[in-house]
């Protein structure tokens, strides 16, 4: 099996000022290509730390992918470290030099200075992986059959280089085939699921692995297998995956690896229907989730985020007396919000939410975490109350996912009626 | 100096199905407490991998914090590994047992099964760190003066345990003092900034470190120093920080470590003013950023997310003929959106955005990345065009941050007029 390590380099990762989103994305790419990621390590912009982790990781990994520390400023030292580590001297890489000149003079229209030009220099014994989206090139080194690759830490630049890197690695190594099947459940706990499928799990052959991936009211179940024979691996996996789906069908939202907003978006697209949202406590997050998907304009019309009473009245025609009588977090109001959205935005379906996300704003009869969700269309609106027990960010996220699932169920039941 | 390592455990981290947000948060907490985080390592749910990384990291770290692998399902093995590693046997922890019973029977109202009860078992030589938000307790081990702590990977459970852990670590060790000063610039590149402050940077004493933290049109500059004498460290740091602020003042948004939405929110709060948004291409993301902050209801009234022409007309009274003549992504329309929002939502200020975020939807005269932003109030609306060159997610993020900054500048200029 080909083993890989990801090394992310940067002081900012160690004081937590920047969340590392690169590693997860890179891990996905490696996994899809059949490369086993064994470890991810983050170290600071410190000479010894970088050489130490390289020495350590090359003992167990065939591929070492590095990101970060290639910027133009003096805290970035990765290129200098690699130059010494691989006993190289720096030379100018002409295509990168032209790229940098073009980037600054034509696109950014910013003054081009010496330290930007320095970014066109590369160790003379590396293969350059051209950075089509920025100024710091990727670098490919070989030592005793191991591959070392250094890439910039800027996510979209790294991704551009990875697009070319994966095929190059595939050509260099002969990877075993790895395959996964993933399904998503909602509204049921990890341990309850585990109990439900315990006999299935214990009967799995050793070369098929089951993982539980919980995430705010959702649990992903993933079956994985690897082997030399692609057809056999996939056929076996499909047999067990069919059995697994049957065991959890009452909680299953989708049997492909996709998000709740993708599932709901696809149903809307297939039915040629559209949705709108009326959001209070989620503050536009449901609309953001839906519109994060390219192509969502085919099924998303718009939203009203009504935080204040005044906005609820003017944008959604919520009744002032009902607001005063029942409060904004109530069944009466969330249903009026859904109706108002349908009327004003003219989508086929509406999602409406009103709740108390915390940390402040709780009341004795409506503590933090109280949420009303309504979904429906012009014929019928359904509502439900939830009591969440997380922090503000998680309460917003779980409310959004729950609301999208309620809409999914509403549409499916309507189809089956 | 006290060194720490964070070890995150879970197969899901190595195939990229879950982004690791725990590490960044934990890093922040350690940093604030004056603990130097030397490394972060992610490994799979594999017995040897866990023991290997423990053996490796304890050579260089005084504190080893682990998260993950404590769930009730069979892929979670961290507790068993630690039991063997520290030569312990499992015993029932009564307070945790009661917590689990209460969680399932009273709060979740889900059946309590054997594998949940197993979570109340802990190695007999660890100190239990009670998990007030879930069923898997934290565990504190000591070996040769080193501290090993294992916590669940569920973020809000880990955070609850960390709240008690940091004071316990502070009591156990005597930490040197570490201090940071951070400022945020917007609209200027990392290398241009570096050039502007190069003489400042090269004159810094060895014990003060400067870091550049770029993030989509924003660059954070951070000065760090550590030492035994808190007063001296802070006094020296303040002198250099004052000089740094002066050097970059024309690009500086704030001189504390806060986000663009916090900066704008604070100005609104101070002036007792409110804002609303009219969003097309950002799909509610600006509203989401604003409402992510607790207390935002004091200065945020609401938003209209108008994706379709129809929603722009009905919710923002955008003129149909102008839409047809100029297109939705135009100065005329974005100004009308701002006006419509001010009129309907009745906030003091409005932010309006319309653009093409990609990957589809580009036109020859309006390529992907074309964005119009308008900010203003009932007296005056200002607009500006931008040409972004990132992917969909980044284009949405940079548009939101740029719009919030335009509003900040608008308010400050109004104050100074």
Interface residues (C-beta under 8 A of the other chain):
Chain A: X11 X12 X13 X14 X15 X16 X17 X18 X19 X20 X21 X23 X24 X25 X26 X27 X28 X29 X30 X31 X37 X38 X39 X40 X41 X42 X43 X44 X45 X49 X53 X56 X71 X72 X73 X74 X75 X107 X108 X110 X111 X113 X115 X116 X133 X154 X155 X156 X159 X180 X182 X189 X190 X191 X192 X194 X195 X201 X209 X210 X211 X212 X213 X214 X215 X220 X222 X224 X257 X276 X277 X279 X282 X283 X284 X285 X286 X287 X288 X290 X291 X292 X294 X295 X296 X297 X300 X301 X302 X303 X304 X305 X306 X307 X308 X310 X311 X312 X314 X315 X344 X345 X346 X358 X359 X360 X361 X389 X390 X391 X392 X393 X394 X396
Chain B: X11 X12 X13 X14 X15 X16 X17 X18 X19 X20 X21 X23 X24 X25 X26 X27 X28 X29 X30 X31 X37 X38 X39 X40 X41 X42 X43 X44 X49 X53 X56 X71 X72 X73 X74 X75 X107 X108 X110 X111 X113 X115 X116 X133 X154 X155 X156 X159 X180 X182 X189 X190 X191 X192 X194 X195 X201 X209 X210 X211 X212 X213 X214 X215 X220 X222 X224 X257 X276 X277 X279 X282 X283 X284 X285 X286 X287 X288 X290 X291 X292 X294 X295 X296 X297 X300 X301 X302 X303 X304 X305 X306 X307 X308 X310 X311 X312 X314 X315 X344 X345 X346 X358 X359 X360 X361 X389 X390 X391 X392 X393 X394 X396
